[in-house]
Each structure stands twice: as C-alpha cells, then as structure tokens.
Amino acid sequence: MTTHFRHFCSAFYLFLLLPCLLIVAVNCKTLKRDVKALNEIKASLGWRVVYAWVGDDPCGDGDLPPWSGVTCTTVSGGDYRVVTELEVYAVSIVGPFPLAVTNLVDLTRLDLHNNKLTGPIPPQIGRLKHLKILNLRWNKLQDSIPPEIGELKQLTHLYLSFNNFKGEIPKELANLPELRYLQLHENRLTGRIPPELGTLPNLRHLDVGNNHLVGTIRELIRIEGCFPALRNLYLNNNYLTGGIPAQLANLTKLEILYLSGNKMSGIIPSGLAHIPQLTYLYLDHNQFSGRIPDAFYKHPFLKEMYIEGNSFRPGVNPIGVHKVLELSDSDFVV
C-alpha cells in the first residue's frame, strides 16, 4: 500500500466520521444540575449581567453563545458539559451571596469581586472541592469567615478583603495545602492570627492588615520551620504588641514586612537585616526604640525602610521615600 493511498484512506475515514463527531458536539448538553443552578441565580438576583444571559443553557446552545462570565468544560468522554468558572464582577450585584452557586460543584474559579453582596458566606461553600480561586473582595459580606473554606483542598488564592467580616480568622484555613495568597485585609477581624497558618507550605502572601487583631509576632511564628515560602507579610494597622523576635529572620524568603500602625515596642534585631531579599520594611507608627543596626543601611536590596512615629534615638534615618505599598491584582490572580 503506497503512502498516498494510506493518506487517502485516512482522510476518507475522517470524512465518514465527521458527521458523527458533529452529532456528538451538538448533542453535548450541559449537566442539568448546573443549568438549574445558574438559572436560579439568574431568576433570583436580577443581575445586570443577565441581559447577556440568553437562552436556557449557560454553556451555549446551538447558535447561542455561553453566558457572559461562564466557562464550561466538556467532561471526559464528551457526553456533557459542566460549569468550571464563574466570573461576574464589578456589575453591582446586590443581595445575599447566591446559595445556588454552591451547587456548581465543578467550579475551579469563583470571582464575584467588586459587587454589593451582603450577609454571610454560606457554609455550603465547602462543597466546591475543586475550587482553586475564590475572589469575593470589595463586597459588603458580613459575619464570620466560615471554617468550611478549610475543606477546599485545592484552593490556591483566597481573597476576602474589603468586606465586613468579623470574629476570628478560622484556624481551618491552615488545612489548605495549596494556598499561596491569603488576603483578609480591611475587615473587622478580631483575636489572634492562628499560628497554624505557618504550616502552609506554599503560602507566599499573607495580608491581614487593617483589622482589629491582637497578639504578638512571637506567637505567630512559634511553630518551628513556619512560613517556609512566605514573601509578603502584612500585619499593619492592628493592635499587635511585643517586639520583633530574632526568630523572624528565619523567614528567609521575606521581601515585604509591613508592621506599620501597631503597638509594638523594643529594639530592631540585627538579624532581620540578613534576610537576603528583604526589599520593603515598614516599622512606622509603633513604639520601637534604640538604634537601627548598620546592617540595614548596607542591605543590597532594601529599597524602603520607614521609621516615623517611633522612639528611635536621634540620628536614625529612614531609607527611601515612603509611599503606601499597593500591589495590583495582576500580581496575584492567575
């Protein structure tokens, strides 16, 4: 059999098979559970986005495209589709967190940020076992952060900042082995930061600034080998007390340490200046005293060290020009 003849046979076989493949694609429907859940959301909330939610099938049907913000995936075997991403943000959604979302159990990304959602996150959020990114920041969500979030074992990004959450940070968040970014700033959280968070092997960014948290850094880092991957630690504008323990230098990957606006005191340990990639150090508006060790001024990467509002000895100088450090969404969301 010649090469040309084999190619002809292969092409002819595909030509015969093509109508069958098209039939499968056309008949590939969305799982009824997901269709029901999204239609419940559409009917109950009156979102602004629903003007683009045309048809009954959120994954698209025939000539109709998928609903805006809805991403679907065909499951292995190609028999049906499931909703894997829901991104409906900055459209002024008003009302409670839509409970029907928790029936979309194949979600890997849920992004409802910058809306006007109110009330609590329902405990049923723990059903979304495949979730990797949960972004609910810039809403008006209230009550406690549900410990059931600790059941989302694949979660890598958790953004709950700029809400009205109260109560303590649930220690169950330490049960998220893949978690890299944890943003809880600008809420009304109280109590101590769970030291169990230090056992998270992949946590790179921890921001609990602008809350009502108490305790000491010594308590936070009391677990040996804690925070092995942490680069950015934001503890600013809380009610933390005590000093900076020398053991903090064991967090050798730190790049940003933001301690501004607490009630911390004592001297600054010289070992902190030996964190190799330390780039931003904010100590301002505390009760620190003594001198700043010379090693800080010789650090090759330290761009900013802000010291205003303390009791340092005369002659202690800052490094760089202070500005409020804001990292964009693109630094975190993937």
N, C-alpha and C positions, 0 to 999 in steps of 0.2 A: 504493500500500500504506500503510495507516494505521500510526501509531506503535504502537497497541495490538496490531495484527496482527503487526508485526515483533517486538515483545517476546514475543508468544505463540510465534512460530516459533523464536526463540532459546531460550526456556525448554524447548520441546518437543524441540529438538535436544540440549540438555544432558541432558534426561531419558533420551533414547535412548542418549546417550554414557556416562552414569554407570555402567552395568554393566561397560562396557569398562574404564573407569578403575579400578573396584574390582578387576577381574581382574588388571590390571597391578600394583596395590598389593599384592594378596595374593600374587602370583607373584614379587614383587620379593625375591629371596633375597640373602643376604649372600655376598660373594665367598668361595669355598671356601678360598682361601689364609688369610683372616682367621679363618674358622671353625676351621680346623685349628690355627692358631697359638694361639688363645685356649683351645681345648680341651686343647692340650698343656700350657699354663700351668696350667689347672685340674687336670689329672691329676697333674702332677709336683710341685706345691708344696703342695697341701693348704691353700690359703689359708683364713683364717676367712671371707672374703667369699663363698666358693663355696656357702655354704648358700643364697644368693640367686641363684646362677648355675644356673637351672633351664632345662632343655631343651638342645638341641644348638646352637641358633643364638644367638650372643651379642647379636645385634641384635633379638631377639624373633621369635617365630614364632606366627602365629595369635593365640590368647588369651594367650600368654606374653609378658611384658614384656621389654625389653632387660635384659641382666645389669647388676647394680649397678656403677656406675663406668665403664660402657662407653657411649660415644656414637658413633652411626653416622650416616652421611650417604649419601643416595641420589645416585649419580653422574649426570651429565648424560645425559639420555635415559631415566632411570628404570628401567633394566634390572636393576640390582643395587645393593647397599649395601656400603660399606666402613667399617671402624672408623677414626674420626678422633681420638678421645680415649680415654685410659685413665687413670683416676684411682682408685687403690686405695691409700689412705694411712691410717696410724695403725691398722692391724689386725694388727700383729705378724707380718708375713710374715717367715719365717725361711728362710735358704738363699741360694744364689748368685743373682746377677742373672739373671732368666729370659731365656735366649737367644732363645726363640721370640718375644719382644717385638720383636726386630729384623726380624721378617718382616711386621710391621704397618706397611708402608712408606707408608701414607697418614696416619699419625698426625701431628697438629699439636700435641697436648699429651700429655705423659707425666709423670704425677705419682705417684711411689711413695714419697713422703717419710714420715718417721717410722715406719719399719719396722725390720727387723733383717736387711737384706740384707748379705751378705758377699762377699768376693772382689772381682775387678776388674770394671769396666765393660768389656764385650767390645768389641773394635774394630769389630764389625759394627754398632755404634751409628751409624756413618757412613752406613748405608743409609737412615736416616729423614730423607730430604731435605726433607720438608715440615714438619718439627718446628719449632715456634715456642717452646714452653715445655718445658724439661726440668728437673724438680724431683726430686732424689734426696737431698736433705739429711736429716740426722738418721737415718742408717743406720750400718752398720759396713763400708762399702765400703773396699777396700784397693788397694794397688799404685799405679801411676801413672795420672794422668788421660790417657785415650787421645787422641792427636793427631787421631784421626778425627773427634772432635767438631767440629774446624775445617771439616769438609765440610758441616755443617748450615747452609747459607747463609741460611735463613730464620729462624734462631734469634734470639729477642729476649730471653729470660730463661733464664739458666743458674744453677741453684742446686745446688752440690755441698758446701755447708758441713756441719760437724759429721759428718765421716767420718774415715777413717784414711788418706787419700791421702798418698802420699809422692812424692819426686822433684821435678822442676822443673815449673813452670807451662808447658805447651806453648805455644810461640810461635804455633802454628797457630790458637789462639783469636783471633788478630788477623785471621783470614780470614772473620770473621763480621760482615758489613757492617751487619746489622740489630740487633746485640746492644745492649741497653740496660742490663741488670742482670747483673752477674757477681759471684756470691757464692762465695768459696772459703775463708772463714774457718773456724777451728777444725779444721785438718787437720795434717799433718806435712810440709808442702811445704818444699822447700829451694831453694837457689840464688837467682838474681836474678829480679826481676819483669821480664818481657820488655818492653822499651820499645816494641816493636811494637804493644802494646795501645793506645798513644797514637794510633794511626792509625784507631781505630774511630770513625766519625763520629757515631754515635748513643749511645755509652756514657755513661750518666748516673750509674751507681752501680758502684763498684769496691771490693770488700771482700776483702782478703787478710790480715786481722788474725789474730793467734793462730796463727802458723805458725813456721817456722824460717828465714825469708827473710833474705838479706843484701843488701848493696849500698847505694846512695845515691839520694836523690831526684833529684840532678843527672843520674844515669844514666837514671833512669826517664823524665824529661821532655826528653831530649836531642834528640828529633825536633822540628823546627820546626813550630809550629801544632798540637802534640799535644793530645789530650783536649779537643776543642772543645766538647763538650756535657756534660762531667763536672760533676756537682753534689756528689757524696759520695765522698770518698776516705778509705778506712780502711786504714791501714798499721800499726796498733797492735800491740804485743806481738810484735815480731820482733827481728831483730838488725841493723837498719839503722844506718848510721854516717854521718859527714859532717854538713854543715849544711843549713839550708833555703836553697836558692838563690833569688836575687831573681827569677829567671825563673818561679818558681812563681806569681807574681802574674799571669802571662799566662793562667792558667786562670780566666778572668774569671767563669765561672758557678759556681764553687765555693760551696757553702753549708756543708758539713761537712768539716773537715780533722782527722783523728784520727791523731795521731803518738805517742800515749802508749806508754810501756814499750819504748823502743828505746835505742840508744846514740848518739843524735845529739848534736851539740855546736855551739858557735858562737853568734852573736847572731841575734836575730829581725829579719829585714829589714822596714823600714817599709813597703815596697811591698805587703806582704801585707795591710796594713790598708786598702788601696784596692780590694780585691776587693769589688765593690758589695754582693753578697748574703751575704757570709760571716756565718754565724749561730752556729756552734759550732767552737771552736778548742781542741783538746786537745794540750798540749805536755808534760804531766806525766811525771815519771819518765824523764827523759833527762839530758843533761849540758849543757844550754843555759846561757848566761851573759850578763852585761851587763844592759842595761835593756830594758824593753818600751816601744817608741815610743808617745808620747802619742796618736797617731792611732788606736790600738786602742781606747782608752778613749772616744773620740769617735765611734766607728763606730755608725751608726744602727741596724744590725741585729744586731750581735754580742751574743748573749744570754749565752754562756758562754765563758770562756777559763780553762782550768785549767793551773796552772803548778807545782804541788807537785813536789818531788823533783828540782829542778834547782839551778843555782848562780847564779841571778839575784842582782843587787845588792839590798841591803836596801831596803825600801820598795816593791818591785814587788808589785802586788796582783793577785789573780785577778778575774774578772768572773763574777758569778752564783754559784749553788750547784751544785757538781759532782754529777752522777749518771751512772751508766752509761747510755749512749745506746743504746737498743734500738728499732729500727724494726719495726713489725709486718708480717706477711705481706701485709696488705691494702695496704701502701704500694708493693708491687712486683707481686704476682701479679694478672694481669688475666684 
